Structures are given as structure tokens and as C-alpha cells.
Amino acid sequence: KQNWIANLRVLATIAVVFIHTSGGALFKFGQIPSTTWWSANLINGFGRFTVPVFVMISGALLLGKEIDLFVFLKKRFLRVWLPFTVWVIIYISYHNIFEHNSISINNAFIGYLSGGKGQYGHLWFIYMILGLYLFTPIINYFILKATSFEIQYLLILTFISTSVFLL
């Protein structure tokens, strides 16, 4: 067990709690004292390192090892995808029955495939994890076979394409 990863997980988890507890105040700009709003804004902003840290921890733990594609997908992808799908069905059913927010089967399915679209978009992290699990075996195969130069090339290309996408 690597202590630095465990410590980083704890720090990132605490920061996620701070993000979620401070987030409500951000929508009350002008309705609450400005010092309270700015405090919440700073706490929320400083906690935004958590998602990249969790992704990097996953990469550190999953990449660079010989893995069987189907074993990996069964162990990682299916363990997340199946419960997620069940909970989306429960979530939609709850909204249709108890909150009278009628969501058709067709719209629910399209929303499910496209990331929620407001119905359950708050579960965006699960979509990201599932995508990472689908691509991890491919990236891992490349990492195991690539030279140091090829890995650096991939990192530079990824950095540039991500930077352009964010503009």
C-alpha cells in the first residue's frame, strides 16, 4: 500500500465535502453577506483540484500493469455500470411516480446515453469513470509497449488538444 496515495485520497475526499457544502452559498450571491459568499467561493475554488487528483490516482494504480481486457472490464466497468443503470432506473421511476415529472422512456433512454441532460446530470462523475474504464486498457497497452519518447509525445499531444478544447 502506498501511503502517499491514501493520504491524497483523504485530502481530496475532504475537499469534495467542502465543495459540496460551500456550493449552495454560491447561488445566493446578493442574498447573503458578501464575506460569506466570498468565503464559500474561495473554499469551492480551492477544492476544484479533486477530480483531476482522483483521475491521476486511478491512473497511477491502474496503468503500467499487464491486464486482461475482459477481466478488467468485468472487474471495473461492469461493477460500476450495472448499479449505475439500476439507480438511474430507480431515479427516473421515483420522479415519474412521486414528483409527477413525467419522463418518457424514449427521453429517459436518450438522457441516459447522453449524460443525463438535467435529469440526472449530477451523476456526471460516473459517466467520466465509465469512459476512463473503457479507455484504460488501450492506454495501458500503449504505456507498456511505448518508448519514453512516445509517451512524452502522447502527453504533449494530450496537453495541447485539451488546452485548445478548453479555449
C-alpha positions as CSV (number, residue, x, y, z in Angstrom):
1,K,0.0,0.0,0.0
2,Q,1.3,3.4,-0.9
3,N,0.7,5.9,1.9
4,W,1.0,9.0,-0.3
5,I,-1.9,7.8,-2.4
6,A,-4.0,7.0,0.7
7,N,-3.2,10.5,2.1
8,L,-4.0,12.2,-1.2
9,R,-7.4,10.4,-1.3
10,V,-8.2,11.6,2.1
11,L,-7.3,15.2,1.3
12,A,-9.3,15.1,-2.0
13,T,-12.3,13.5,-0.2
14,I,-12.3,16.2,2.4
15,A,-12.0,18.8,-0.4
16,V,-15.0,17.2,-2.2
17,V,-17.1,17.6,1.0
18,F,-16.0,21.3,1.2
19,I,-17.0,21.8,-2.4
20,H,-20.5,20.4,-1.9
21,T,-21.1,22.2,1.4
22,S,-20.0,25.5,0.1
23,G,-21.7,25.2,-3.3
24,G,-25.2,26.2,-2.0
25,A,-23.9,29.6,-1.0
26,L,-22.6,30.4,-4.5
27,F,-26.2,30.5,-5.8
28,K,-27.1,33.1,-3.2
29,F,-25.0,36.0,-4.4
30,G,-26.5,39.2,-3.2
31,Q,-28.8,37.4,-0.8
32,I,-26.2,36.6,1.8
33,P,-23.4,38.8,3.2
34,S,-20.6,39.2,0.7
35,T,-18.0,37.9,3.1
36,T,-19.9,34.7,3.4
37,W,-20.3,34.4,-0.3
38,W,-16.6,35.1,-0.9
39,S,-15.6,32.6,1.8
40,A,-17.8,29.9,0.1
41,N,-16.3,30.9,-3.3
42,L,-12.7,30.6,-2.1
43,I,-13.4,27.2,-0.4
44,N,-15.2,26.0,-3.5
45,G,-12.5,27.2,-5.9
46,F,-9.6,25.8,-3.9
47,G,-11.3,22.4,-3.8
48,R,-11.5,22.1,-7.6
49,F,-8.3,20.1,-7.7
50,T,-10.1,16.9,-6.6
51,V,-11.4,15.5,-9.9
52,P,-8.0,15.6,-11.6
53,V,-6.4,14.2,-8.5
54,F,-8.8,11.3,-8.4
55,V,-8.3,10.6,-12.1
56,M,-4.5,10.7,-11.6
57,I,-4.7,8.3,-8.6
58,S,-6.7,5.9,-10.8
59,G,-4.1,6.2,-13.5
60,A,-1.3,5.6,-11.0
61,L,-3.0,2.5,-9.7
62,L,-4.3,1.0,-13.0
63,L,-1.6,1.8,-15.6
64,G,1.6,0.0,-16.2
65,K,0.4,-3.5,-15.3
66,E,-0.4,-6.4,-17.5
67,I,-4.2,-6.7,-17.6
68,D,-6.6,-8.9,-19.4
69,L,-9.1,-6.8,-21.3
70,F,-12.2,-8.8,-20.4
71,V,-11.2,-9.3,-16.7
72,F,-10.5,-5.6,-16.4
73,L,-13.8,-4.6,-17.9
74,K,-15.7,-7.1,-15.8
75,K,-13.9,-6.1,-12.6
76,R,-14.1,-2.3,-13.2
77,F,-16.6,-1.3,-15.8
78,L,-19.4,-3.7,-15.1
79,R,-19.1,-3.2,-11.3
80,V,-19.9,0.5,-11.8
81,W,-22.2,0.3,-14.9
82,L,-24.7,-2.2,-13.6
83,P,-25.5,-0.5,-10.3
84,F,-25.5,2.9,-12.0
85,T,-28.0,1.7,-14.6
86,V,-30.2,0.3,-11.8
87,W,-30.1,3.6,-9.9
88,V,-30.9,5.6,-13.0
89,I,-34.0,3.5,-13.5
90,I,-34.9,3.9,-9.8
91,Y,-34.3,7.7,-10.0
92,I,-36.4,8.1,-13.1
93,S,-39.2,6.0,-11.7
94,Y,-39.2,8.0,-8.5
95,H,-39.5,11.2,-10.4
96,N,-42.3,9.9,-12.6
97,I,-44.3,8.4,-9.6
98,F,-43.7,10.8,-6.7
99,E,-42.8,14.1,-8.2
100,H,-45.0,13.8,-11.3
101,N,-42.1,14.8,-13.6
102,S,-43.2,12.6,-16.5
103,I,-40.1,11.4,-18.4
104,S,-40.9,9.2,-21.3
105,I,-39.0,6.0,-21.8
106,N,-37.5,7.4,-25.0
107,N,-36.3,10.7,-23.3
108,A,-35.0,8.8,-20.3
109,F,-33.0,6.5,-22.6
110,I,-31.6,9.4,-24.6
111,G,-30.8,11.2,-21.4
112,Y,-29.1,8.1,-20.1
113,L,-26.9,7.7,-23.2
114,S,-26.1,11.4,-23.3
115,G,-25.1,12.1,-19.7
116,G,-28.4,12.9,-18.0
117,K,-29.3,16.3,-19.6
118,G,-30.6,17.7,-16.4
119,Q,-32.5,14.6,-15.4
120,Y,-29.5,13.1,-13.5
121,G,-26.6,15.1,-14.8
122,H,-25.4,15.4,-11.2
123,L,-24.0,11.8,-11.8
124,W,-21.5,13.2,-14.4
125,F,-18.7,11.6,-12.4
126,I,-20.0,8.1,-13.1
127,Y,-20.0,8.8,-16.8
128,M,-16.4,10.0,-16.6
129,I,-15.3,6.9,-14.7
130,L,-17.0,4.6,-17.1
131,G,-15.3,6.4,-20.0
132,L,-12.0,6.1,-18.3
133,Y,-12.5,2.4,-17.6
134,L,-13.3,1.8,-21.3
135,F,-10.1,3.6,-22.5
136,T,-7.7,2.4,-19.7
137,P,-6.9,-1.0,-21.3
138,I,-6.0,0.8,-24.6
139,I,-3.9,3.4,-22.9
140,N,-2.3,0.8,-20.7
141,Y,-1.3,-1.3,-23.7
142,F,0.3,1.8,-25.2
143,I,2.1,2.6,-22.0
144,L,3.5,-0.9,-21.7
145,K,4.8,-1.0,-25.3
146,A,5.7,2.6,-26.0
147,T,9.1,4.1,-25.6
148,S,9.8,7.1,-23.3
149,F,9.7,9.4,-26.3
150,E,6.3,8.1,-27.5
151,I,4.8,8.5,-24.0
152,Q,6.1,12.1,-23.9
153,Y,4.7,12.7,-27.3
154,L,1.3,11.4,-26.2
155,L,1.4,13.6,-23.1
156,I,2.3,16.7,-25.1
157,L,-0.4,16.0,-27.7
158,T,-2.9,15.4,-25.0
159,F,-2.0,18.7,-23.2
160,I,-2.2,20.7,-26.4
161,S,-5.5,19.2,-27.5
162,T,-7.0,19.7,-24.1
163,S,-5.8,23.2,-23.9
164,V,-7.4,24.0,-27.3
165,F,-10.6,22.3,-26.3
166,L,-10.9,24.5,-23.2
167,L,-10.5,27.7,-25.2
